[in-house]
Amino acid sequence: MSVLQGRIVNGVEAAPGEFPHQVSLRANGYHQCGASILNQYWVVTAAHCVEVPNTYDVLAGTNIVTDGGTKHSVTDITSHRDYDPNDSWINDIAVLKVSPAFPIDGITVAPIQLPEQGEQVPDGANVTVIGWGDLWGDSGGPLLYEGKIVGMVSWSYECAAPPYPSVGTRVSSYVDWIIDNTNGTLVPH
């Protein structure tokens, strides 16, 4: 979202508040990955972002990775039980509970919209991927279609070196899992 050492690749800088659901997931105080707000207590990110034991927190309400916004401690991490980094990072998804609650105002801090379970994105659709401008720190960030999180950045070969594609987690395959693992605080659309 912000220019981190000038490393936006084929993208544009986001305006403040343009993507109020995007947060910075930080390990030991340093930006590690992107994540998306689900509601006032939960975010969704890639499981590989939280597979190493660390002190994690989330920065919300800013598009500058080093400044502004509000900090929220990660108090609970639930990674998909079938996540496997040795099998193409299959099931690369996790939900994280935070404290204190996000100050959701619908302007700079807002929940992301989930797709329906199993919802398909049409071939050739225009989508938007959100990151922090540094490819190594974009994991866990959302891939958006019509305002809904349909994918999350998972992995790529040498930071999406051509001709290899970037690989994302298909969020619509995990909507029921997300709802089941956020203590009943999310309701399906």
N, C-alpha and C positions, 0 to 999 in steps of 0.2 A: 504494500500500500504506500509506503513512503520510500524515498530513494535512500537505500542503505549503501553508502559508498558508491553511489551512482550505478547500481547494477540492475536496472529494469531492462529486461530483455524482451523486445517486441511487445511492449506494453506502454501504458500511460499511467501517470500518477493519479491516484484517487483524490477526489475532493473531500475535505473534512465532512464526516457524517454520511458519505455516499454509501458506505457498506457498514452500517452500525452493528451488524451481527458478528463482524470479524474481530477476533481478539488475538493477542500475542500470548502464546504459551511459553513460559520461561522456566528454565531449569537453573537452580541456584542463582537466580537473578539475571540470567542472560537469555535473550530471545533464542528459542529453539525451533518452534513450529507455529503454524497457524492453527486456529480452532474457531468454531462457530457457536454462538450462544443459542441454546435450545429454549431456555426459560430463565427465570431469575436465579436458579441454583445450578444449572447444568450446561456443559458445553460438550460438543462432539469433535473428535480429532482422530488422527491416525494412531493405531496401537503402537507402531514403531517409535512414535514420539515419546512414549512413556514406558518403554520396556526396561530402561535402566533406572534403578532406584535413585531418586533425587528428591530435593525439596522443590516442588513445582508451584508456580503461581501464574495467574492470568492477569493481563493488562487489558482493560476494556475502555471504550469510549475515546480512543485516540487513533490516529493513523500515523503517528510518529512513534516508532518502536522504542525510543529511549526517553520519551517525555509525555507528560500529561496523563489523562485518564485516571482510572481507579484500579487499585490492586486487590486481587482476591486470591486467598490461599486455596490450593487444591487439597480437599480433605478426604476425597475418596476417588479411586480410579478403578474402573471396570473395563478391562479389555476383553474382546471376544475370545471365548475359551478355545476356539479353533484357529486363532491367529497363528500363523506359522511363517517366520521369516525365511525358513529353509525351503519353502514351497511357494516361491514367487510372492512372498508377503501376503498370502491369502488371508481373507477376513481381517484386513488392516483397519480396524475401527475400535475406538474406545470412547466411553463417556466419563466425564470428570465432574465431580461435585465440588462447588466452591463455597467459600465463606469469607466475608459477608456476602449477602445476595447482591446481584448486579442491580445498579440503579436504573432500571429500564424506564426510558422516557420516550421511546419511539423516534428519537431524533439522532442522538449520538450512540445510544445503547438500545438495541432491539433484538428480539429473537429472530432466527432464520426460519423460513417456511420449509417444512418437510414435504417431500412428494408422497404420493400414496404408495403403500407396499406394492412392489412389482411394477410401478409406473415406468414406461419406456420413454426415452427421448428419441424423437424422429431422427433418422439419418440425415446428415447435412445441416442439423440445427445450429444456430448461432448460440454459443455458450460463452460464459465469462469465467475466468479463473482469477481468484484473488490471492495475492501474496504480499510479502513485505519487501520485494525488490531484490532479494538475495536468494537465488535459486535453492541453496542448501537449507534455507529457513522457511521454505514455502510448503513443506509437507504438512498434511492435516488441514490445509486451507480448502475452501469450498470451490466447487465447480457449479456455476449457477445456470439454470435454464428457466426463463420466465419467472425469475425471482425465487425459485426453489433450489435447495441444495440437492443436486442429483449425483454429485460425485465429490470425492476428496482426493487431493494430491497424495499419491502413495509412493511411487518410485519411478525412476527412469534410468536409462543408460547414460552415464557421464553427463548428468544435468540436461537431458533431452537432446543429446547430440544427434544431428540428422544422420541417417534417415530413421532413427529409432523413435517410436512414439513415447509420450509420457503415459504412465499407467495410473489409473485412479480407482478408488473404491467406489463401486456402484451403490450409492446410499439407498436407493429404492429397494434394494435387496435386504436391507437391514432396518427398515422403519419399525417393524414389529419388535425387533431386538432392542432398538433404541427405547421404545416405549416401555418394554418390559424391564429395562435396566436403569430407569430413571425414577424408581420408587413410585410409579404411578402418577408422577407429576405432569406428564405430557399426555395429551389426549389426541387420538388420531383425527385427521381432518374429516 
